[in-house]
Amino acid sequence: MFDPKTDRFPYPLETDKHYLKVYKNRGYVFDTKYPYIDKSSSFRFKQGVVRFLLNAFVFWIAAIRLGLKIEGRANIKKHRETLKNGVVSIANHVHMWDYIAVMTAIRPFRSNLLVWAPNVNGENGTLIRMVGGIPIPEGNTAATKTYLKTVRNLLQEDKGWLHIYAEGSMWEYYRPIRPFKRGAAHIACDSNKPVLPLGFSYREPGWIRKHIFKQIATFTLHVGEPLFPDNELNAKEREKDLTVRCHEAVCALAGIEPELNLYPPVFDDSKRVDYYTTTYGVGYKGSH
């Protein structure tokens, strides 16, 4: 059975917690006055430059670095009319560069991304903001309302794309799908927008990657089909139902067999390590 204490990465015992250190604090305060989506002309110009660099260089470099393959992009085209009216996407969070893979997969759409607030204050904060990062305020009810209003406007008025890592934190190369927070479903239901599930699975790396670059696995990103809130349910049950279906979809995309999920998805309970350990050791999904 998987033991976080002896694994190569120091996975926390609480499954939504972060283990990578942020060494810088730039002093930003995420309150009601903070521009969670900066629409100033100067910021948009900088974002345009970053977007050009992403398309010209970074997407290709990241694909090589990750050994990235993308499957299911036909679903983007198939559901283009739905997606262009606003959508929430979700994925398992398994690498520091996996959001670059998401941005690659959903082109020509551009997305915003909900992020852990200390990362925006940290050493990579400027870049995170440039690729659409929106910090999630903590411990401030008024700020939370402001941020939620911002993402609601993004989805409803701007008909934008919002990406959320529903597990709550990044665990490198972790194979099971951790329990989802209800935030993604809450935002989707509140805005009456679909959720597009994506799932990362792993492939056995070749000899050079394994022995020269010490790469544990290469990545395949699988694009699913949109899931819609069930508006016949009351608000609480609608969120729960959508969370369950999203979790099941990402498990399937990542190659985790349903019969191995011995426990139902757990919501907002970061103590249930036993849930994911039941699916550990599933192995690599396919050989493609």
N, C-alpha and C positions, 0 to 999 in steps of 0.2 A: 504493500500500500504506500502511496505517496506520503512523504514526510517533509514538510517545508523546511525543517531545520537541517536536513541533510542533503537537500537538493542543491543543485548548482547555484540557483538564485535564492536569495533570502526572502521567500514569500512570507508575508505576515500570517499569523494565525487568524486574524480578522480579515475576511476576504475582500472587503472593499477598501482596505488601507493601502497606502503608498509605501514603497520601500526605497525608491531612489531619492537621494538627498537634493534639496534645492539650497544652493550655497549663497544666494544673493537675495536681498530684499530691497527693491527699488522704491519702496515706500508708498506705492499707490494705495488709496483707500477706496474700496468698492462699496460706495454708498449710493444714495439716491441721485447724486449729481454726476456720478461716473458715466461716461459715454460707452455703454456696453457694446453698441455698434456705432463706430465713429463714421459719420457721414460727411465730415469736412472734406473740402476739395483737396487739401494737402495730403490727408491720409489716403484718400482714394487714389491720388496720383502715385503715392508710394506703393499702394497695393497693386496698381497696374504694372509697375516695374517688376515687383516680385512675381506677379502672375506670368509675365513674359519670361523671366528667368526660370520659373518652374517648368513651363512648356518647352523652353529651349534646351535646358540642361538637367534640371533636378529630377523630373519624372523619369528620365532615362537612367540617370545615375542610381536612383533609388531602386528601379526595377532590376538593375544588375546587382546591386548590393543585397537585395532581398531574394534574388532568384525568383522574382515575381512572375506569376502567371495569373491571368484574370479569366474567370469563366462566368458566363451568364450575362455578359454585357448586352446581349440581345434583349434582355428584359428592360434595359434603360430605353432602348428604341421602342420596344413594344408598348411601354406605358408612358411614353414621352408626354402625351397630352395631360395625363394625370399628374405626373411629376412636376411639370412646369407651373402648376397651380399651387405649389407648396407641399413640402414633404419633410418628414423626419426620417433619418436613416440611423441605423444602429449596427454595431459590429463588436465582436470580442476584441479586447485591447491587449495585443501580444508583442508589440515592438515599438520602440521609440519612433520609427519611421512609418508605422502602419497607416497614419493619416495621409501620408503622401500617396500610399497605395490606394486609399479610398478616393482621394482627389483625382488620381489617374483613372480609376474605374468609372467615375460618374461624369467624366467630360462628355459634352461641353458644358454641363451644369457646374456651377460654382457653389460651394457650401460655406456655411459658418459652422463653428464647432464649440460646444460647451466644454470648458476646461476647468481644472482645479485651480482656484485663485492663486495659490502660491507660485504656480508655474508662470503666470502672467507677471508676477512680481520678480521672478527669478532671472537667471542669466540668459535664458532663451525667450524671455517675455516679448521682446519686440518682434521677433520672427513669428511667434505664436499669434500675436495680434494681426500681423500682416497676412497670415493665411486664414483669417476669419475667427480667431479665438475669442470667445466670450467668457469672461471669468464668472464663476458661480459664487455669489457672495455668501458668507457664512456668518451666522450669529447676528443678523440684522434683518428683522422682519420687513421693515420699510424698503430696504435695498432689494430684498428678495422679490417684493411686489413689483418694483421698478424693472428688475431684470426679466421677470416673467412677462410683464407688459411689452418689453422690448422684443422678446422672442415671439410673442403672439403677433405683434405687428409684422415681424419678419415673415411669418408664415401666412398670415391672412391678408395683409395689405400689400406687402412686397412680393408675395408668392415665392418666397425664397426657400432655400434648402438648409436644414439644420441637422448636423450630425451629432449624435450623442453616444458615448460609451456607457451603456446601461449597467455594466458591472461596477462602475465607480472608480476604477483605478487601472493602471497598466501593470500587468505581470508578464514579463518576457517569456515567450515560448511555453506558456502554460496551456495545456491541452484541453482540460475540461472547461465548460462554460459556467462561470460563476453565477450565482443568483443575480437577478436584475433588480435595480432600484426601480421604483414606480415612476420616476421623473419623466422618462421618455414617453411612457403611455399617458401620463397626466398632460403633458404638453400637446401630444397628438390629439387626445380627446378634447382638451380645452379649445384647440384650434380647429377641431373636426378635420384633421388631415391624416393621410395614410402614413404608415411606417414602412420603410423599405429595409428589409433585413439583409445584412451582408455577413459572411462568415469566413474567417481565415482558417485554413487547414495547413498541414505541414507535409513536405515531401523530403525523402531521404536526400541529403546533399551528396554531390559527387566527391570524388577523392580529393580534388584540389581544394574545394571549399571546406571539406571536413578536416583535412590534415594540414593544409597550408594556412587557410584563413580561420580555422577552428570554428566554423559555422555549424551550429547544431542542426539546423533544418533550413530548407527553403520554403517559400510561402506560395500558396494559391489563395486568391481572394474570390469567393463565390458570391455572385449577385442573385438575390432571390426576387420574389414578386411582391408587390405592395400588399400590406395587411391593413384593413380598415376598422375603425372603431365600430362596435355593435351598438348603434344608437337606440336599440330597443331595450337595453339594460339601463339601470340607474347609474349615476356617476361613479360610485365606488366599484360596482361590479363591472362596469365598462372598462375601467382602468385595469382591474385585476385580470379580466378576460384578455385584454390586449397584451398585457405583460406576459401572460402564460403563452399565448400564441407566438409572440415575438421570441421568447426564450426557446420554444420548441423549434421555430424556424431557423434560428442561428445554430442550434445544436445539429439540426439536419444538414445545414450547409457546411458545417465544420466536420461532418462525418461521424458524429456521435450517435450511436444507435439508440433509439427510444427505449428498447428493453433494458438498456444498461442504466437508465435513469431511475434508480430505485426509490428516490424521494421526489415529491412534487416540487416545483420551483418555490423557493423561499424568498419573501419580499422584505427588504429593509432589515435583514437579520444577518449581520456580518460574522456571526459566530459559527454558522453551520458549515464548518470545513468538511464534515462527513458527506455533504451532498455532492461536492465535486470529486472527492476522492473515489467515489464509486465509478466514475468514468475515466479515471486516470489509466494510462497505458493502452488506450484505444489504438495508438500508433498512427502512422502516416496514412493519409487518405489517398489511396490510389497511387499510381506510379506516373501519372501524367503531369 
